[in-house]
Amino acid sequence: MTGNQPKHKKDLTRRKVVVAGAGAAVAVGAAGTLAASGAFAGETSTTASASSGSTASEACYRLTSETTEGPYYIDADKIRQDITEDKEGIPLTLRLKVVDSETCKPIADAAVDIWHCDALGIYSGYEASSTGGGGTAPTDAPSGMPSGTPTGEPPSGAPSGGTGGGVHQDPTDDERYLRGTWRTDKHGQVTFKTIFPGWYQGRCVHIHTKVHVNGEWTKAGYEGGNTCHTGQFFFDEESVLASAEAEPYSTSTTTRTTLTEDTIYDQSGTTGGLLKLKYSKKNIARGVIGSITMGVDPDATNDNTTM
């Protein structure tokens, strides 16, 4: 690397994570996936409509929408598939696939990051600036908020004078729950175990993601390469309304922004990050399986830190 290397390469080479025992982590992740699959065997479940007017075969040829990184990204702090730690909530198994949007070929050995708030709208690493249920929670939405959204000073710890877009903030604490990075397999697939996210002021329910490619996996983690995709995953209204009936989501007093009101989601279905969901209509608390294929341009750089 030279002193004039692009910003995205500097960001990725500063990853200082240890992947010792990664084989064990893979085994745990696989076991978690099998357990989640077994829980749904024989159950009546629902699958959300992934996209209006598009099929799975068409989706792989379309670039998945780029969105803001948001202010609460922490670079590859945890190399793991199970990001739950001790957080309470509806179990969520997230099955992701990364493909080249032009060739539809799976992209192996990519580093996929995901991070999201807990059931009450709190982000790890930023607990002081995300007050969650009932308070002034963080917003990573740009200006032009939906009607009815409270206005005024940004939440504590938010950058002054900004729109709340992708302006990064430094972490305020050492917590790292509901954050993780893992490697895609030869099929371009990666699975995470987490919980169904909650919501906070000004945003619908969502999960953040980044896809890093063309780098190298080493004993220290993932180094070099480029961030080819920065996006968010979204949940249909039926699933969110069902989750709101279960604890601890039901204790939230924060006014919820719906999927159609959200200023980040582009209303394009799967291309925009809308997850395909499977769960028991009678009891969503038993767990949810979410899946999506991300079509990316592996040669592009999409940090989206200033959207």
N, C-alpha and C positions, 0 to 999 in steps of 0.2 A: 504493500500500500504506500502511496506517496502522500506528501503533505497537501496535495491539491485534489485528493480523492473526493468524489461526490458526497453530499450529505448522507444519502441513504447508506453508503458503504461505511461511513464513519459510525452511523448509528448501530449498524449490525455488528461491527467489529468490537464494539464496546460491550457486547454480551459476555458476561462473566458468570456463567452458570456451570454447574457440575452435573454430569449425567452418570455418575457412578451408580451401578445397580440398575441401569436402564433395562436390562433383560428382565429383572424382577418386576419392574414397572409395567413392561409389556404384558407379562403374565397376569398381573393384577387387572390391567385394563381389559384384557381379553375375557377374564373371568367375569368382570363387571358387565361386559356387553352380553355374555351368555346369560347371566342372571336376569338382566333386563329383558332379554328376548323371551326367556321362559316365563316371566311374569305375565306376558301378554298372550301366551298360548291359550287358544280356546275362548278368548274374551271377545265381546262385542266392542269394537273400537271404531273411531272415526278418523278419517284422513282429510286434512284441510286441502282445499283446492289450491294447488301450487301456483297456477298462473292462468289468467284468462286468455284463451285463444292461442296457447302454446303447448307443445308436447314435449316430453322428456328429450326426444331426439333433437328437436329444434333448439332446446335450451342450451345444449352444449356448444352450439355455434355462436351464441350471443354472449358478449362480455357482461359479466355480473357488474351491477352498478357500483361505482366508487362513491364512498361517503366520507364525511368528516371522521377523523381519528377520535375527536373529542379530547377533553383536557386531562383524562385520567389514565392514559396509557403508561405502563411500566414495562420496559423492554426486557423480554425473555427472563423474567425473574425466577420462574419455576418451570423446569422441564418435567412435565407430568401429564397424565391423562385424567386422573381423578383430581379435580380442583375443588371439591366440596369442602374439605376440612370439616369443621364442626357446624357448618351453617344448616339451619333448619329450612325445610321447604319441600316442594314436590320433586321427587327424583326426576332428573332429565338426562337421557342418553342422547348425545348429539353426534350424529353420523354425517361426516362431511366428505366430499370428494372434490378434488381439484383436477381440472382438465384444461388443456390448451384450447382456447375458444376457437382457434382457426382449424386445428387438426383433429380436435376431440380426443386426442391421446391423453391418458392419465399422466399427471406429473408426480413422479416419485421423489422421495427425499426432500420435499418442501418442508419448511418450518411453518406451522400454522399456530397463530396466537389466538386465544379467545379470552375475553374478560367481560364481566357484567356486574351489576349491583345485586345485593341480596334481596330477600323477600320483602324487605321494607325500604328499599331504595338506597341502601348504603354501599359505597364502593370501598373495598379494602385499599389501604394506602392513602385514603383521603377521607377518613371518617370525620375529621374536624370540619370539612367543607361539604359534606353530604349528610344532612340531618334527617333525610328520609321521611317516614310517615308523619304528615301533618305540618312539617316545617318547610323552610325554604331550601329545597333540595337542589343538587347540581343540575345544570342544564347545558347540554352540548349542542343545542339547537341554534341555528343562525337567527338573525333578526327576522321579524315578520312572523311572530308567534301566532298560534291559533287564537281566534276571538275568545275572550273569557279568561285567557291566561294572565295571572297577576303580573303587573309591571313594577318597576322600582329598581332599587340597588341590587347588584349581583350578590349571590350568596357569599358568605364569609369564605375567604380564600380564593374567590374567583378573580381573574385578571380584570383590572379596572379598564374602562373604556372599550372593552371588547364586546363582541356580540354573543359570546358563549360558544363560538364555533370551535375549530380545532386548535385553539391556543393551549399548548401544553402547560400543565402545572407540575411543580415538584411535589413528590409525595409528602404527606404530613405525618405518617406513621409507618411502622414496619409490618403491618398486617398485609397478607397476600392471598387471602381466601378468594375463591371464584376467579382465579387467574391461572393460566397455564399455556405451555407451548409443547407441541408434539410433532412428530415426523410422519409424513404420508408414506404409505407402503407402496409396493410396486404397482398397485392398482390406483394409486392416487388417493387412497382413502385414509381417514384418521377418525378415531372415535374418542369423545370426551365424556366423562361422567361429571355431572354438576347438578344444580337445582334450577327449577323454573324461575326466571328472574321476576322481581317485583317491578314497581314503577315509581317514578318520582315526578316532581313538578315540571310540566312542559314537554315531556317525552312519553311516547307509547312504550310498551314492553319490548326490549331489544337486547341483543348480545353483540358486542364488538368483535371484529376479527381482522387479522392481517395475515397475508401469505408472503413468505420470503422464499426466493428461489435463487438458483445459480451460485449458492454458497457451499460451504463444506461443513459436515458434521465432524466434530473432533471430540476428544475427551473433555474439552472445556465447554462444549455446547455447539452452537451454530455460528459460523463466522463468515463474513463477506457476503457477496451476492447483492440482490436488490429486492426491495419490497414491491412486488408486482400488483398487489391488491390490498386495499384498505376498505372494509365494508362493515355492514351490520346485518344481523339476522332478525327477522320480525315474526310475530305470532298473530294468528287470526283472532278476531274478536271473540268467537265462540270459546276458544280455549282460555283466553284471558278472563272472561266472565266466569268460567267454571273454576279457574284457579282462585278467583277472588272470594269464593265461598269457603275455601279451605284455610286453616290456620297455617302459618301466621299472617298470610296475605289479608285475611278478613279483618285484621286489627288495624290495617293502614287507614289513616284519615286523609290521605293525600288525594286531591281530585285527579282522576286519571285522564290522560290524553288518549283518545282513541286512535286506531290505526289510520283512519281517514283524516284525522286532524293533525297528525304528525307532520312536521316540516322537514324531516330527514328522509322518511320513506317516500319513494317516488311513485307508489301505487302501481308498479309494473309486475307484481306477482313474484315469481321465482327469480326473474332477472334482478329485481330490486332487493332480494334477500328474504322473501317470504318462505318460511320453513314449511315442509310437508310434515304434518304431525299425526301421531297415532297414540291413542289413549282410550281408556274405558269411559264411555259417556256417563256411566253410572257412578264412577268413582275415580276422578282424575288424580286424586291424592295417591293412588297406587303407583303412578309414574307415567311419564311421557317419553316417547321416542320422536326425536326431530331429525329430519334429514334434508340435505340440499346438495346440489352439484354446483360448484363455482367455476364459471368459465373465465379464465384469466389470460392475459398476454404476458408470457414469461419474460419477454424482452423489455417490458415497460417498467417505469418507476412510478408508483402511486402511493406516496407517503401520506398525502392529504392531511398534513399537519396544520394547514392554515386556511382550510375551507371555511 
